[in-house]
Amino acid sequence: MTAEIETALTINNLSLWYGDKQALDAVSLQIPKNRITALIGPSGCGKSTLLRSLNRMNDVIDNCRVAGEVMLDRRNILERGGDLSALRRRVGMVFQRPNPFPKSIYENVVYGLRLQGVRDRRILNEAVERALRAAALWPEVKDSLRQNALTLSSGQQQRLVIARAIAIEPEVLLLDEPTSALDPISTLVIEELMTTLKQHFTLILVTHNMQQAARVSDYTAFMHQGKVLEFADTDTLFTTPGQRRTEDYITGRFG
């Protein structure tokens, strides 16, 4: 990574265990700010576990133990006693399958703002339009904001979930295979959306789709058995990987 690119998150020797099973093994990464970083690797290599560690989603899992640091603004987010709500306002997450709430489109978008105590209707209205425009959904739903979000198509639901996540203006957006349940056209829309969102947010993307990683990400980390074996700008990693295992994976020889 060049010196001019700021770092959004610094991961230092992060290890994680579920009971006796080690899922992450001394992972160290610098996540560049306002870029898309893809995490790739075979199933079970620790990609989603790493992603979930970045806003402490793993805290809800019994017998989960973590060592190491995840630094956000020089503060280790893994320290006990930290404010999880404040952390998740700064580090948002979008899951594999769209998960809108059974509420109106409008209420989905303002959900996080209402939790923060925002009641001013003008502020909420502005936030809804801003977030839906940023999620490339406004033209499709602007006349039906009171419609139940569950009536939207899967692709629209996923963009709504993204709008809900960015309405509270996080610094980092975690995306766990956000297009794996979508059709090719909806996938393309989400990919184009990601390249737009990086102007305002830092994106970290878990994907099994090598073509997607190559298309949308600026940097890629290849993971295997809980370790990061290689991290480089995406063009370099996909054209001249430095590790044989990386080359074998991206060319389909294993994984």
C-alpha positions in Angstrom: 0.0 0.0 0.0 1.4 3.4 -0.9 2.0 6.0 1.7 -0.6 8.4 0.3 -3.5 6.0 1.1 -4.9 6.4 4.6 -5.7 3.4 6.7 -9.2 3.0 8.0 -8.6 -0.1 10.2 -5.4 -1.8 11.4 -5.7 -5.5 12.4 -2.7 -6.7 14.5 -2.2 -10.4 15.2 -5.9 -11.2 15.4 -6.6 -14.7 16.5 -10.0 -16.2 17.4 -11.3 -19.5 18.8 -14.7 -21.1 18.9 -14.1 -23.3 22.0 -11.1 -25.3 21.1 -11.3 -24.7 17.3 -9.1 -21.9 16.1 -10.8 -19.9 13.2 -8.3 -17.0 12.9 -4.5 -17.3 13.3 -2.5 -14.1 13.9 -4.2 -12.1 11.1 -2.6 -8.7 10.4 -3.9 -6.3 7.8 -4.1 -2.6 7.1 -7.5 -1.8 5.5 -7.1 1.3 3.2 -9.6 4.1 3.6 -12.2 4.8 0.9 -11.3 1.7 -1.0 -12.9 -1.7 -1.5 -10.9 -4.6 0.1 -12.0 -8.1 -0.9 -11.5 -11.1 1.3 -11.2 -14.3 -0.7 -10.4 -17.9 0.0 -12.0 -21.4 0.2 -15.0 -22.1 2.4 -14.1 -22.3 6.1 -10.9 -20.2 5.7 -12.1 -17.5 8.2 -13.3 -14.8 5.8 -16.7 -14.2 7.4 -15.3 -14.7 10.9 -12.7 -12.0 10.2 -15.4 -9.7 8.9 -17.7 -10.3 11.9 -14.8 -9.5 14.2 -14.6 -6.0 12.8 -17.8 -4.9 14.5 -17.8 -7.6 17.2 -20.6 -9.7 15.9 -18.8 -12.7 17.2 -19.5 -11.5 20.8 -22.9 -13.2 20.7 -21.3 -16.7 20.1 -20.7 -18.8 23.2 -17.2 -19.9 23.9 -15.8 -17.4 21.4 -12.3 -16.1 22.5 -10.3 -13.4 20.8 -6.7 -12.2 21.0 -5.0 -9.3 19.2 -6.1 -5.8 18.2 -8.4 -4.1 15.7 -7.5 -0.5 15.7 -10.0 2.2 14.7 -8.7 5.7 15.3 -5.9 4.4 17.5 -8.4 2.6 19.8 -8.6 -1.2 20.0 -12.3 -2.0 19.4 -11.8 -5.4 21.0 -11.2 -3.9 24.5 -13.7 -5.0 27.0 -16.1 -2.4 28.2 -16.3 -0.7 24.8 -19.6 0.8 23.6 -20.9 -1.8 21.0 -23.7 0.5 19.8 -21.2 3.3 19.1 -18.9 0.8 17.3 -21.7 -0.5 15.1 -22.7 3.0 14.2 -19.2 3.5 12.8 -18.8 0.0 11.4 -22.0 -1.2 9.6 -22.7 -4.6 8.2 -24.7 -6.0 5.3 -25.4 -9.8 5.3 -25.5 -12.5 2.6 -29.3 -12.5 2.4 -31.4 -9.3 2.4 -32.9 -8.8 5.9 -35.3 -5.8 5.8 -37.5 -5.4 8.7 -41.3 -6.1 8.2 -41.9 -2.3 8.2 -42.3 0.3 5.6 -39.4 1.3 3.3 -39.2 4.6 5.2 -39.1 3.0 8.6 -36.4 0.6 7.5 -34.1 3.5 6.5 -34.7 5.6 9.6 -34.5 2.6 12.0 -30.9 3.4 13.2 -31.5 7.1 13.4 -34.6 6.5 15.6 -32.4 4.3 17.9 -30.1 7.3 18.2 -33.0 9.4 19.3 -33.5 11.4 16.1 -37.2 12.6 16.0 -37.1 15.6 13.8 -39.2 14.7 10.7 -37.2 17.0 8.4 -33.9 15.4 9.4 -35.4 11.9 9.0 -36.9 12.8 5.6 -33.6 14.2 4.3 -31.8 11.1 5.6 -34.2 8.8 3.8 -33.8 10.5 0.5 -30.0 10.8 0.9 -29.5 7.1 1.8 -31.9 5.8 -0.9 -30.2 7.9 -3.5 -26.8 6.7 -2.4 -28.1 3.1 -2.6 -29.4 3.7 -6.1 -33.0 2.9 -5.0 -34.6 6.4 -4.7 -36.1 6.5 -8.3 -37.8 3.1 -7.8 -39.4 3.7 -4.4 -39.7 7.5 -3.9 -43.5 7.3 -4.5 -44.1 4.3 -2.3 -42.1 4.9 0.9 -44.9 3.7 3.1 -45.0 0.3 1.2 -43.9 -2.8 3.2 -40.2 -3.4 2.5 -40.9 -7.2 2.2 -42.9 -6.5 -1.1 -39.7 -5.4 -2.8 -37.6 -7.7 -5.0 -34.6 -9.4 -3.5 -32.2 -7.0 -5.3 -34.2 -4.0 -4.1 -34.3 -5.4 -0.6 -30.5 -5.7 -0.6 -30.2 -2.1 -1.7 -32.6 -1.1 1.0 -30.6 -2.9 3.6 -27.5 -1.0 2.3 -29.5 2.3 2.6 -30.4 1.4 6.1 -26.8 0.8 7.0 -25.5 4.0 5.4 -28.3 6.2 6.8 -26.4 6.5 10.1 -23.2 7.4 8.1 -20.8 4.7 9.2 -17.1 5.0 8.4 -16.7 1.3 7.4 -19.2 -0.9 5.6 -18.8 -4.7 5.9 -20.4 -6.7 3.1 -20.7 -10.5 3.7 -21.3 -12.0 0.2 -24.0 -9.4 -0.5 -24.9 -10.6 -4.0 -24.7 -14.4 -3.6 -28.5 -14.7 -3.3 -29.2 -12.3 -6.2 -29.7 -12.7 -9.9 -27.0 -11.4 -12.4 -28.8 -8.1 -13.1 -29.2 -7.3 -9.4 -25.6 -8.4 -8.8 -24.4 -5.9 -11.4 -26.4 -3.1 -9.8 -24.9 -3.8 -6.4 -21.4 -4.0 -7.8 -21.8 -0.6 -9.5 -23.2 0.7 -6.2 -20.2 -0.5 -4.3 -17.8 1.4 -6.6 -19.8 4.6 -6.0 -20.1 4.1 -2.2 -16.3 3.9 -1.7 -16.2 7.7 -2.3 -17.8 8.1 1.1 -17.1 4.8 3.0 -14.5 2.1 3.4 -15.8 -1.2 2.1 -14.7 -4.7 3.1 -16.2 -7.4 0.9 -16.3 -11.2 1.5 -16.9 -13.0 -1.8 -16.5 -16.4 -3.3 -16.8 -14.9 -6.7 -13.3 -14.4 -8.1 -14.7 -12.4 -11.0 -16.5 -10.1 -8.6 -13.4 -9.5 -6.5 -11.4 -8.7 -9.6 -14.1 -6.4 -11.0 -14.9 -4.3 -7.9 -12.1 -4.4 -5.3 -9.0 -2.2 -5.1 -7.2 -4.6 -2.7 -7.6 -8.3 -2.1 -6.6 -10.5 0.8 -6.3 -14.3 0.2 -7.1 -16.3 3.3 -6.4 -20.0 3.9 -6.9 -22.0 7.2 -7.5 -18.9 9.3 -4.4 -17.0 8.0 -3.9 -14.2 5.5 -1.4 -15.8 3.0 -1.3 -12.8 0.7 -2.5 -9.2 0.5 -1.9 -6.9 -2.4 -3.6 -4.5 -4.8 -6.2 -6.6 -6.7 -4.5 -6.3 -10.1 -1.2 -7.6 -8.7 -2.7 -10.4 -6.8 -4.8 -11.7 -9.7 -2.1 -11.3 -12.4 1.2 -12.0 -10.6 0.4 -13.6 -7.2 3.3 -14.1 -4.9 2.2 -17.3 -3.4 1.6 -20.7 -5.1 -1.5 -21.3 -3.0 -3.0 -18.0 -4.1 -2.4 -18.8 -7.8 -3.9 -22.3 -7.4 -7.0 -20.8 -5.8 -7.7 -18.0 -8.2 -7.1 -20.4 -11.2 -9.5 -23.0 -9.7 -7.0 -25.7 -8.9 -8.3 -25.9 -5.3 -11.0 -24.4 -3.2 
